[in-house]
Amino acid sequence: MSKTSTAVKQHSTIELKEPHLYKVLLFNDDVTTMEFVVRVLRQVFHKDEKEATKLMLKVHNEGQAVVGTYTLDVAMTRVEKVRSMAKEEKFPLRIEYEKE
């Protein structure tokens, strides 16, 4: 006599959620040069010359601008890179990230 086993396959739904996004904001100050801000926007945020200049002017004229929106780990990494660059150049450039 043989035994037959029956397997019951259960279907479960796994809900994947999109990761939270964080805005990276750059703030104006009276010391950091416009050239440095453009360089940061090009090197760290991969903006072309035109977009970097446009964002730099927005920071300069409006006091701040969102320079990108990223997942938390990317936002944190880019903010730390900019802070490191500013510290090396002795600029007080302020950059923050906040949940969108």
N, CA, C and O atoms as a GROMACS GRO file, in nm:
protein
  400
    1MET      N    1   0.084  -0.115   0.000
    1MET     CA    2   0.000   0.000   0.000
    1MET      C    3   0.091   0.124   0.000
    1MET      O    4   0.185   0.131   0.079
    2SER      N    5   0.063   0.219  -0.087
    2SER     CA    6   0.145   0.341  -0.094
    2SER      C    7   0.068   0.457  -0.033
    2SER      O    8  -0.055   0.464  -0.040
    3LYS      N    9   0.142   0.547   0.025
    3LYS     CA   10   0.080   0.665   0.084
    3LYS      C   11   0.093   0.781  -0.014
    3LYS      O   12   0.200   0.802  -0.072
    4THR      N   13  -0.010   0.852  -0.033
    4THR     CA   14  -0.008   0.969  -0.121
    4THR      C   15  -0.026   1.093  -0.036
    4THR      O   16  -0.119   1.102   0.044
    5SER      N   17   0.065   1.187  -0.054
    5SER     CA   18   0.050   1.312   0.022
    5SER      C   19   0.010   1.422  -0.075
    5SER      O   20   0.055   1.427  -0.189
    6THR      N   21  -0.071   1.507  -0.028
    6THR     CA   22  -0.117   1.618  -0.108
    6THR      C   23  -0.067   1.747  -0.046
    6THR      O   24  -0.091   1.774   0.072
    7ALA      N   25   0.002   1.825  -0.124
    7ALA     CA   26   0.052   1.953  -0.075
    7ALA      C   27  -0.045   2.062  -0.117
    7ALA      O   28  -0.090   2.068  -0.231
    8VAL      N   29  -0.074   2.147  -0.024
    8VAL     CA   30  -0.164   2.258  -0.053
    8VAL      C   31  -0.076   2.382  -0.064
    8VAL      O   32  -0.003   2.418   0.029
    9LYS      N   33  -0.084   2.445  -0.175
    9LYS     CA   34  -0.004   2.565  -0.198
    9LYS      C   35  -0.088   2.686  -0.161
    9LYS      O   36  -0.198   2.706  -0.212
   10GLN      N   37  -0.035   2.764  -0.071
   10GLN     CA   38  -0.106   2.885  -0.031
   10GLN      C   39  -0.046   3.003  -0.106
   10GLN      O   40   0.076   3.016  -0.119
   11HIS      N   41  -0.133   3.085  -0.154
   11HIS     CA   42  -0.089   3.207  -0.221
   11HIS      C   43  -0.099   3.321  -0.121
   11HIS      O   44  -0.205   3.349  -0.066
   12SER      N   45   0.012   3.385  -0.099
   12SER     CA   46   0.008   3.500  -0.011
   12SER      C   47   0.050   3.622  -0.091
   12SER      O   48   0.133   3.615  -0.182
   13THR      N   49  -0.007   3.730  -0.054
   13THR     CA   50   0.023   3.854  -0.122
   13THR      C   51   0.123   3.932  -0.038
   13THR      O   52   0.101   3.961   0.079
   14ILE      N   53   0.232   3.964  -0.102
   14ILE     CA   54   0.333   4.045  -0.035
   14ILE      C   55   0.323   4.185  -0.093
   14ILE      O   56   0.337   4.207  -0.213
   15GLU      N   57   0.298   4.277  -0.004
   15GLU     CA   58   0.284   4.415  -0.048
   15GLU      C   59   0.418   4.486  -0.037
   15GLU      O   60   0.472   4.502   0.073
   16LEU      N   61   0.471   4.526  -0.150
   16LEU     CA   62   0.596   4.599  -0.150
   16LEU      C   63   0.566   4.748  -0.151
   16LEU      O   64   0.484   4.796  -0.229
   17LYS      N   65   0.632   4.817  -0.063
   17LYS     CA   66   0.610   4.961  -0.054
   17LYS      C   67   0.730   5.034  -0.114
   17LYS      O   68   0.844   4.991  -0.100
   18GLU      N   69   0.701   5.142  -0.180
   18GLU     CA   70   0.807   5.227  -0.231
   18GLU      C   71   0.879   5.289  -0.112
   18GLU      O   72   0.815   5.321  -0.012
   19PRO      N   73   1.010   5.305  -0.121
   19PRO     CA   74   1.081   5.368  -0.009
   19PRO      C   75   1.042   5.515   0.004
   19PRO      O   76   1.005   5.579  -0.095
   20HIS      N   77   1.052   5.567   0.123
   20HIS     CA   78   1.025   5.709   0.144
   20HIS      C   79   1.131   5.789   0.070
   20HIS      O   80   1.246   5.746   0.057
   21LEU      N   81   1.091   5.904   0.022
   21LEU     CA   82   1.185   5.991  -0.048
   21LEU      C   83   1.215   6.112   0.038
   21LEU      O   84   1.133   6.157   0.118
   22TYR      N   85   1.335   6.164   0.020
   22TYR     CA   86   1.384   6.278   0.098
   22TYR      C   87   1.434   6.387   0.004
   22TYR      O   88   1.509   6.361  -0.091
   23LYS      N   89   1.392   6.509   0.033
   23LYS     CA   90   1.438   6.625  -0.044
   23LYS      C   91   1.570   6.672   0.015
   23LYS      O   92   1.586   6.678   0.136
   24VAL      N   93   1.663   6.704  -0.073
   24VAL     CA   94   1.789   6.763  -0.029
   24VAL      C   95   1.780   6.913  -0.058
   24VAL      O   96   1.758   6.954  -0.172
   25LEU      N   97   1.797   6.993   0.048
   25LEU     CA   98   1.785   7.139   0.036
   25LEU      C   99   1.920   7.205   0.059
   25LEU      O  100   1.994   7.169   0.150
   26LEU      N  101   1.948   7.302  -0.025
   26LEU     CA  102   2.069   7.382  -0.013
   26LEU      C  103   2.027   7.522   0.028
   26LEU      O  104   1.930   7.575  -0.025
   27PHE      N  105   2.101   7.582   0.121
   27PHE     CA  106   2.064   7.713   0.175
   27PHE      C  107   2.170   7.817   0.142
   27PHE      O  108   2.289   7.788   0.134
   28ASN      N  109   2.124   7.940   0.122
   28ASN     CA  110   2.212   8.052   0.091
   28ASN      C  111   2.286   8.098   0.216
   28ASN      O  112   2.236   8.087   0.328
   29ASP      N  113   2.407   8.148   0.194
   29ASP     CA  114   2.481   8.217   0.299
   29ASP      C  115   2.563   8.327   0.232
   29ASP      O  116   2.569   8.335   0.109
   30ASP      N  117   2.624   8.412   0.312
   30ASP     CA  118   2.697   8.526   0.259
   30ASP      C  119   2.844   8.499   0.232
   30ASP      O  120   2.917   8.590   0.192
   31VAL      N  121   2.890   8.376   0.254
   31VAL     CA  122   3.032   8.346   0.241
   31VAL      C  123   3.063   8.249   0.126
   31VAL      O  124   3.156   8.271   0.049
   32THR      N  125   2.984   8.143   0.115
   32THR     CA  126   3.010   8.041   0.014
   32THR      C  127   2.998   8.102  -0.126
   32THR      O  128   2.901   8.171  -0.156
   33THR      N  129   3.096   8.076  -0.210
   33THR     CA  130   3.096   8.134  -0.344
   33THR      C  131   2.997   8.064  -0.436
   33THR      O  132   2.966   7.946  -0.419
   34MET      N  133   2.950   8.138  -0.532
   34MET     CA  134   2.859   8.082  -0.631
   34MET      C  135   2.929   7.973  -0.711
   34MET      O  136   2.867   7.872  -0.747
   35GLU      N  137   3.057   7.992  -0.739
   35GLU     CA  138   3.134   7.892  -0.814
   35GLU      C  139   3.142   7.760  -0.740
   35GLU      O  140   3.132   7.653  -0.800
   36PHE      N  141   3.159   7.768  -0.608
   36PHE     CA  142   3.165   7.646  -0.529
   36PHE      C  143   3.031   7.574  -0.532
   36PHE      O  144   3.027   7.451  -0.546
   37VAL      N  145   2.923   7.647  -0.518
   37VAL     CA  146   2.789   7.587  -0.521
   37VAL      C  147   2.765   7.518  -0.656
   37VAL      O  148   2.713   7.406  -0.660
   38VAL      N  149   2.803   7.582  -0.764
   38VAL     CA  150   2.787   7.521  -0.897
   38VAL      C  151   2.872   7.393  -0.905
   38VAL      O  152   2.825   7.292  -0.957
   39ARG      N  153   2.994   7.398  -0.854
   39ARG     CA  154   3.080   7.279  -0.856
   39ARG      C  155   3.017   7.164  -0.778
   39ARG      O  156   3.018   7.050  -0.824
   40VAL      N  157   2.963   7.194  -0.660
   40VAL     CA  158   2.896   7.092  -0.578
   40VAL      C  159   2.777   7.033  -0.655
   40VAL      O  160   2.760   6.911  -0.658
   41LEU      N  161   2.698   7.117  -0.714
   41LEU     CA  162   2.581   7.069  -0.788
   41LEU      C  163   2.621   6.981  -0.907
   41LEU      O  164   2.551   6.886  -0.940
   42ARG      N  165   2.732   7.013  -0.969
   42ARG     CA  166   2.778   6.933  -1.083
   42ARG      C  167   2.841   6.802  -1.036
   42ARG      O  168   2.810   6.696  -1.091
   43GLN      N  169   2.928   6.808  -0.936
   43GLN     CA  170   3.000   6.689  -0.894
   43GLN      C  171   2.918   6.592  -0.810
   43GLN      O  172   2.923   6.471  -0.831
   44VAL      N  173   2.842   6.645  -0.718
   44VAL     CA  174   2.769   6.558  -0.624
   44VAL      C  175   2.629   6.523  -0.675
   44VAL      O  176   2.582   6.411  -0.655
   45PHE      N  177   2.564   6.619  -0.740
   45PHE     CA  178   2.426   6.597  -0.783
   45PHE      C  179   2.414   6.574  -0.933
   45PHE      O  180   2.303   6.558  -0.984
   46HIS      N  181   2.527   6.572  -1.002
   46HIS     CA  182   2.533   6.538  -1.145
   46HIS      C  183   2.446   6.627  -1.233
   46HIS      O  184   2.384   6.581  -1.329
   47LYS      N  185   2.443   6.755  -1.199
   47LYS     CA  186   2.368   6.853  -1.280
   47LYS      C  187   2.460   6.903  -1.391
   47LYS      O  188   2.581   6.912  -1.372
   48ASP      N  189   2.402   6.936  -1.505
   48ASP     CA  190   2.484   6.997  -1.610
   48ASP      C  191   2.505   7.144  -1.574
   48ASP      O  192   2.444   7.196  -1.480
   49GLU      N  193   2.590   7.211  -1.648
   49GLU     CA  194   2.627   7.350  -1.617
   49GLU      C  195   2.505   7.441  -1.609
   49GLU      O  196   2.494   7.523  -1.519
   50LYS      N  197   2.415   7.425  -1.704
   50LYS     CA  198   2.295   7.511  -1.709
   50LYS      C  199   2.205   7.489  -1.587
   50LYS      O  200   2.162   7.585  -1.524
   51GLU      N  201   2.178   7.365  -1.554
   51GLU     CA  202   2.090   7.332  -1.441
   51GLU      C  203   2.157   7.372  -1.309
   51GLU      O  204   2.090   7.423  -1.219
   52ALA      N  205   2.287   7.348  -1.297
   52ALA     CA  206   2.360   7.385  -1.176
   52ALA      C  207   2.355   7.536  -1.154
   52ALA      O  208   2.333   7.582  -1.041
   53THR      N  209   2.374   7.613  -1.259
   53THR     CA  210   2.369   7.759  -1.249
   53THR      C  211   2.230   7.806  -1.211
   53THR      O  212   2.213   7.896  -1.129
   54LYS      N  213   2.130   7.745  -1.272
   54LYS     CA  214   1.990   7.780  -1.242
   54LYS      C  215   1.958   7.753  -1.094
   54LYS      O  216   1.897   7.837  -1.028
   55LEU      N  217   1.999   7.638  -1.043
   55LEU     CA  218   1.975   7.605  -0.903
   55LEU      C  219   2.053   7.696  -0.809
   55LEU      O  220   2.001   7.739  -0.706
   56MET      N  221   2.177   7.726  -0.844
   56MET     CA  222   2.258   7.815  -0.762
   56MET      C  223   2.192   7.952  -0.751
   56MET      O  224   2.188   8.010  -0.642
   57LEU      N  225   2.140   8.003  -0.862
   57LEU     CA  226   2.072   8.133  -0.861
   57LEU      C  227   1.944   8.129  -0.779
   57LEU      O  228   1.909   8.227  -0.712
   58LYS      N  229   1.875   8.016  -0.784
   58LYS     CA  230   1.755   8.002  -0.701
   58LYS      C  231   1.791   8.006  -0.553
   58LYS      O  232   1.723   8.072  -0.475
   59VAL      N  233   1.896   7.936  -0.515
   59VAL     CA  234   1.943   7.940  -0.376
   59VAL      C  235   1.980   8.082  -0.338
   59VAL      O  236   1.943   8.131  -0.232
   60HIS      N  237   2.054   8.148  -0.425
   60HIS     CA  238   2.100   8.284  -0.400
   60HIS      C  239   1.984   8.382  -0.386
   60HIS      O  240   1.982   8.465  -0.295
   61ASN      N  241   1.887   8.373  -0.475
   61ASN     CA  242   1.777   8.470  -0.479
   61ASN      C  243   1.663   8.439  -0.382
   61ASN      O  244   1.599   8.531  -0.330
   62GLU      N  245   1.638   8.312  -0.356
   62GLU     CA  246   1.523   8.273  -0.273
   62GLU      C  247   1.564   8.223  -0.135
   62GLU      O  248   1.478   8.200  -0.049
   63GLY      N  249   1.692   8.204  -0.113
   63GLY     CA  250   1.739   8.160   0.017
   63GLY      C  251   1.758   8.011   0.032
   63GLY      O  252   1.829   7.965   0.122
   64GLN      N  253   1.695   7.935  -0.056
   64GLN     CA  254   1.709   7.789  -0.053
   64GLN      C  255   1.652   7.730  -0.180
   64GLN      O  256   1.577   7.796  -0.253
   65ALA      N  257   1.687   7.604  -0.206
   65ALA     CA  258   1.630   7.532  -0.320
   65ALA      C  259   1.644   7.383  -0.295
   65ALA      O  260   1.738   7.338  -0.230
   66VAL      N  261   1.549   7.307  -0.348
   66VAL     CA  262   1.558   7.162  -0.347
   66VAL      C  263   1.650   7.124  -0.464
   66VAL      O  264   1.622   7.160  -0.579
   67VAL      N  265   1.758   7.054  -0.434
   67VAL     CA  266   1.853   7.019  -0.538
   67VAL      C  267   1.842   6.874  -0.582
   67VAL      O  268   1.911   6.831  -0.674
   68GLY      N  269   1.754   6.798  -0.516
   68GLY     CA  270   1.731   6.660  -0.556
   68GLY      C  271   1.640   6.590  -0.459
   68GLY      O  272   1.620   6.636  -0.346
   69THR      N  273   1.584   6.479  -0.502
   69THR     CA  274   1.498   6.396  -0.419
   69THR      C  275   1.547   6.252  -0.431
   69THR      O  276   1.560   6.199  -0.542
   70TYR      N  277   1.574   6.190  -0.316
   70TYR     CA  278   1.639   6.060  -0.316
   70TYR      C  279   1.585   5.972  -0.203
   70TYR      O  280   1.512   6.019  -0.116
   71THR      N  281   1.623   5.844  -0.207
   71THR     CA  282   1.597   5.758  -0.093
   71THR      C  283   1.686   5.805   0.021
   71THR      O  284   1.780   5.882  -0.001
   72LEU      N  285   1.658   5.761   0.141
   72LEU     CA  286   1.729   5.810   0.260
   72LEU      C  287   1.880   5.789   0.250
   72LEU      O  288   1.957   5.882   0.275
   73ASP      N  289   1.923   5.670   0.213
   73ASP     CA  290   2.067   5.644   0.210
   73ASP      C  291   2.140   5.730   0.108
   73ASP      O  292   2.251   5.776   0.134
   74VAL      N  293   2.078   5.754  -0.007
   74VAL     CA  294   2.140   5.839  -0.109
   74VAL      C  295   2.142   5.984  -0.062
   74VAL      O  296   2.244   6.053  -0.076
   75ALA      N  297   2.032   6.031  -0.006
   75ALA     CA  298   2.026   6.169   0.045
   75ALA      C  299   2.132   6.191   0.152
   75ALA      O  300   2.202   6.292   0.150
   76MET      N  301   2.144   6.098   0.246
   76MET     CA  302   2.242   6.112   0.353
   76MET      C  303   2.385   6.114   0.298
   76MET      O  304   2.468   6.194   0.342
   77THR      N  305   2.413   6.028   0.203
   77THR     CA  306   2.547   6.021   0.145
   77THR      C  307   2.583   6.150   0.073
   77THR      O  308   2.694   6.201   0.088
   78ARG      N  309   2.489   6.204  -0.004
   78ARG     CA  310   2.517   6.327  -0.078
   78ARG      C  311   2.531   6.447   0.016
   78ARG      O  312   2.617   6.533  -0.006
   79VAL      N  313   2.450   6.453   0.118
   79VAL     CA  314   2.460   6.562   0.215
   79VAL      C  315   2.597   6.556   0.284
   79VAL      O  316   2.663   6.659   0.300
   80GLU      N  317   2.638   6.439   0.325
   80GLU     CA  318   2.769   6.426   0.392
   80GLU      C  319   2.883   6.461   0.298
   80GLU      O  320   2.981   6.522   0.341
   81LYS      N  321   2.873   6.424   0.171
   81LYS     CA  322   2.976   6.458   0.073
   81LYS      C  323   2.988   6.610   0.059
   81LYS      O  324   3.098   6.664   0.058
   82VAL      N  325   2.875   6.679   0.048
   82VAL     CA  326   2.876   6.825   0.035
   82VAL      C  327   2.933   6.888   0.161
   82VAL      O  328   3.013   6.981   0.152
   83ARG      N  329   2.893   6.841   0.276
   83ARG     CA  330   2.946   6.896   0.402
   83ARG      C  331   3.097   6.880   0.409
   83ARG      O  332   3.168   6.970   0.454
   84SER      N  333   3.145   6.766   0.366
   84SER     CA  334   3.288   6.740   0.366
   84SER      C  335   3.361   6.835   0.270
   84SER      O  336   3.466   6.890   0.305
   85MET      N  337   3.306   6.853   0.151
   85MET     CA  338   3.366   6.944   0.054
   85MET      C  339   3.368   7.088   0.108
   85MET      O  340   3.468   7.158   0.095
   86ALA      N  341   3.257   7.131   0.167
   86ALA     CA  342   3.247   7.267   0.221
   86ALA      C  343   3.346   7.287   0.336
   86ALA      O  344   3.410   7.391   0.346
   87LYS      N  345   3.356   7.188   0.422
   87LYS     CA  346   3.449   7.198   0.535
   87LYS      C  347   3.593   7.209   0.485
   87LYS      O  348   3.672   7.288   0.536
   88GLU      N  349   3.626   7.129   0.384
   88GLU     CA  350   3.760   7.132   0.327
   88GLU      C  351   3.794   7.270   0.269
   88GLU      O  352   3.908   7.315   0.277
   89GLU      N  353   3.694   7.336   0.210
   89GLU     CA  354   3.713   7.469   0.150
   89GLU      C  355   3.688   7.581   0.250
   89GLU      O  356   3.703   7.699   0.218
   90LYS      N  357   3.648   7.543   0.372
   90LYS     CA  358   3.618   7.639   0.481
   90LYS      C  359   3.498   7.729   0.449
   90LYS      O  360   3.496   7.847   0.481
   91PHE      N  361   3.398   7.668   0.384
   91PHE     CA  362   3.272   7.738   0.356
   91PHE      C  363   3.166   7.692   0.456
   91PHE      O  364   3.162   7.574   0.492
   92PRO      N  365   3.078   7.783   0.500
   92PRO     CA  366   2.972   7.746   0.594
   92PRO      C  367   2.844   7.696   0.524
   92PRO      O  368   2.735   7.710   0.579
   93LEU      N  369   2.858   7.641   0.407
   93LEU     CA  370   2.741   7.599   0.328
   93LEU      C  371   2.653   7.506   0.409
   93LEU      O  372   2.699   7.407   0.466
   94ARG      N  373   2.525   7.539   0.414
   94ARG     CA  374   2.427   7.457   0.488
   94ARG      C  375   2.348   7.373   0.389
   94ARG      O  376   2.296   7.424   0.290
   95ILE      N  377   2.340   7.245   0.417
   95ILE     CA  378   2.265   7.152   0.335
   95ILE      C  379   2.195   7.055   0.429
   95ILE      O  380   2.255   7.008   0.526
   96GLU      N  381   2.070   7.025   0.401
   96GLU     CA  382   1.989   6.938   0.486
   96GLU      C  383   1.906   6.845   0.398
   96GLU      O  384   1.894   6.866   0.277
   97TYR      N  385   1.849   6.743   0.459
   97TYR     CA  386   1.751   6.660   0.389
   97TYR      C  387   1.630   6.647   0.480
   97TYR      O  388   1.640   6.649   0.603
   98GLU      N  389   1.515   6.633   0.416
   98GLU     CA  390   1.390   6.616   0.493
   98GLU      C  391   1.296   6.525   0.415
   98GLU      O  392   1.299   6.520   0.292
   99LYS      N  393   1.214   6.455   0.489
   99LYS     CA  394   1.119   6.363   0.429
   99LYS      C  395   1.023   6.441   0.340
   99LYS      O  396   0.974   6.547   0.378
  100GLU      N  397   0.998   6.386   0.224
  100GLU     CA  398   0.909   6.454   0.129
  100GLU      C  399   0.765   6.443   0.171
  100GLU      O  400   0.676   6.494   0.103
   0.00000   0.00000   0.00000
